[in-house]
Amino acid sequence: MNNIWVDADACPRPVKEILYRAAQRKQILTTLVANQPLRVPNSPFLKTLLVPDGFNVADDKIAELSHEDDLVITADIPLAARVIEKGAVALNPRGELYTRNTIGEILSMRNLMDELRSSGLETGGPSAFNTKDRERFANTLDQILNRND
């Protein structure tokens, strides 16, 4: 794993805290990209990248800067699809690993749900982030980071 990129605006705080510890432990540069200033612990392995406010600006920056073998943390499915195309690994903050084999179906489902919502159908949103999500994220992150050990 070369670098970790975090779509930080909507990333839950517990996930960020897990990433801070992992960056330090594994000595992997972790960049949190957001359109508002963030506070991160003082570490040579943690940095923030402030982007202008706007639709998909942070996503576009992550897609531009990420490379093959980087890890991208995002709940944004189109961004996950873009970075997977580049050879990066994409992980949802709830611990779901997006892969070349699954991203097409996930993207199609996301687009269908968007169409249903735009036609006026209430589809509900995601459930609240909980302890199981945090644990699943931490476990999946550890598996990804320990692949090369």
C-alpha positions as CSV (number, residue, x, y, z in Angstrom):
1,M,0.0,0.0,0.0
2,N,1.6,3.3,-1.1
3,N,-0.8,6.0,0.3
4,I,-4.2,6.2,1.9
5,W,-6.6,8.9,0.6
6,V,-9.7,9.7,2.6
7,D,-12.8,11.4,1.3
8,A,-13.0,13.1,4.6
9,D,-16.0,15.4,4.5
10,A,-18.5,12.7,5.2
11,C,-16.2,10.2,6.8
12,P,-17.3,9.3,10.4
13,R,-15.0,10.4,13.2
14,P,-14.4,6.8,14.5
15,V,-13.1,5.8,11.0
16,K,-10.8,8.8,11.0
17,E,-9.4,7.8,14.4
18,I,-8.8,4.3,13.2
19,L,-7.0,5.6,10.2
20,Y,-4.8,8.0,12.3
21,R,-3.6,5.0,14.4
22,A,-3.1,2.8,11.3
23,A,-1.1,5.5,9.5
24,Q,1.2,5.8,12.4
25,R,1.5,2.1,13.0
26,K,2.1,1.2,9.4
27,Q,3.9,4.4,8.5
28,I,1.7,5.1,5.5
29,L,1.1,8.6,4.3
30,T,-2.6,9.3,4.9
31,T,-4.2,12.3,3.3
32,L,-7.6,13.5,4.3
33,V,-9.2,15.5,1.5
34,A,-12.0,17.9,2.5
35,N,-13.6,21.2,1.6
36,Q,-13.3,22.5,5.2
37,P,-10.3,22.6,7.5
38,L,-9.7,19.5,9.6
39,R,-7.7,18.9,12.7
40,V,-5.5,15.8,12.6
41,P,-2.9,14.5,15.1
42,N,0.6,15.8,14.6
43,S,2.3,13.1,12.6
44,P,4.6,12.9,9.6
45,F,2.1,10.3,8.2
46,L,-1.0,12.5,8.4
47,K,-1.9,15.5,6.3
48,T,-4.9,17.3,5.1
49,L,-5.7,18.7,1.7
50,L,-8.2,21.5,1.6
51,V,-10.1,21.8,-1.7
52,P,-12.7,24.5,-2.7
53,D,-16.3,23.9,-1.9
54,G,-18.3,22.4,-4.7
55,F,-19.9,19.4,-6.2
56,N,-17.4,16.5,-6.4
57,V,-14.3,18.7,-5.9
58,A,-12.9,16.5,-3.2
59,D,-13.7,13.3,-5.3
60,D,-12.1,14.8,-8.4
61,K,-8.9,15.6,-6.4
62,I,-8.7,12.1,-5.0
63,A,-9.3,10.5,-8.4
64,E,-6.6,12.8,-9.8
65,L,-4.0,12.2,-7.1
66,S,-4.5,8.5,-6.3
67,H,-2.4,5.8,-8.0
68,E,-2.3,2.1,-8.4
69,D,-1.9,0.3,-5.1
70,D,-3.2,3.3,-3.1
71,L,-6.1,2.8,-0.7
72,V,-9.1,5.2,-1.0
73,I,-11.6,5.5,1.8
74,T,-14.9,6.7,0.5
75,A,-18.7,6.0,0.6
76,D,-19.0,7.7,-2.8
77,I,-19.5,4.8,-5.2
78,P,-18.7,6.7,-8.5
79,L,-15.4,7.8,-6.9
80,A,-14.7,4.2,-5.8
81,A,-15.3,3.1,-9.5
82,R,-12.9,5.7,-10.7
83,V,-10.0,4.8,-8.4
84,I,-10.6,1.0,-9.0
85,E,-10.1,1.7,-12.7
86,K,-6.7,3.2,-11.8
87,G,-5.7,0.1,-9.9
88,A,-6.3,1.5,-6.4
89,V,-8.2,-0.2,-3.6
90,A,-11.5,1.3,-2.5
91,L,-13.0,0.8,1.0
92,N,-16.3,2.1,2.3
93,P,-16.2,3.6,5.9
94,R,-18.6,0.7,6.9
95,G,-15.9,-1.8,6.0
96,E,-17.3,-2.8,2.5
97,L,-14.4,-3.5,0.1
98,Y,-15.3,-2.4,-3.5
99,T,-13.6,-4.6,-6.1
100,R,-13.5,-4.8,-9.9
101,N,-15.9,-7.7,-9.6
102,T,-18.5,-5.9,-7.4
103,I,-18.3,-2.2,-8.3
104,G,-20.4,-2.4,-11.5
105,E,-23.4,-3.9,-9.7
106,I,-23.0,-1.5,-6.8
107,L,-22.9,1.4,-9.1
108,S,-25.9,0.2,-11.0
109,M,-27.9,-0.2,-7.8
110,R,-26.8,3.3,-6.7
111,N,-28.0,4.8,-10.0
112,L,-31.3,3.0,-9.8
113,M,-31.9,4.3,-6.3
114,D,-31.0,7.9,-7.5
115,E,-33.6,7.5,-10.3
116,L,-36.2,6.3,-7.8
117,R,-35.5,9.2,-5.5
118,S,-35.6,11.8,-8.3
119,S,-39.0,10.4,-9.4
120,G,-40.3,11.2,-5.9
121,L,-40.1,7.7,-4.3
122,E,-38.8,7.8,-0.7
123,T,-36.1,5.1,-0.5
124,G,-34.7,6.0,3.0
125,G,-31.1,6.6,3.7
126,P,-28.4,4.5,5.1
127,S,-28.7,3.4,8.7
128,A,-26.8,5.2,11.4
129,F,-23.1,4.4,11.7
130,N,-22.7,2.0,14.6
131,T,-20.2,-0.1,16.5
132,K,-20.5,-3.1,14.1
133,D,-19.7,-0.7,11.2
134,R,-16.6,0.6,13.0
135,E,-15.4,-3.0,13.8
136,R,-16.0,-4.2,10.3
137,F,-14.0,-1.2,8.9
138,A,-11.1,-1.7,11.3
139,N,-11.0,-5.5,10.5
140,T,-11.1,-4.9,6.7
141,L,-8.5,-2.1,6.9
142,D,-6.2,-4.4,8.9
143,Q,-6.6,-7.2,6.3
144,I,-5.7,-4.7,3.5
145,L,-2.7,-3.2,5.3
146,N,-1.3,-6.6,6.3
147,R,-1.5,-8.2,2.8
148,N,2.1,-7.1,2.1
149,D,3.6,-8.1,5.4
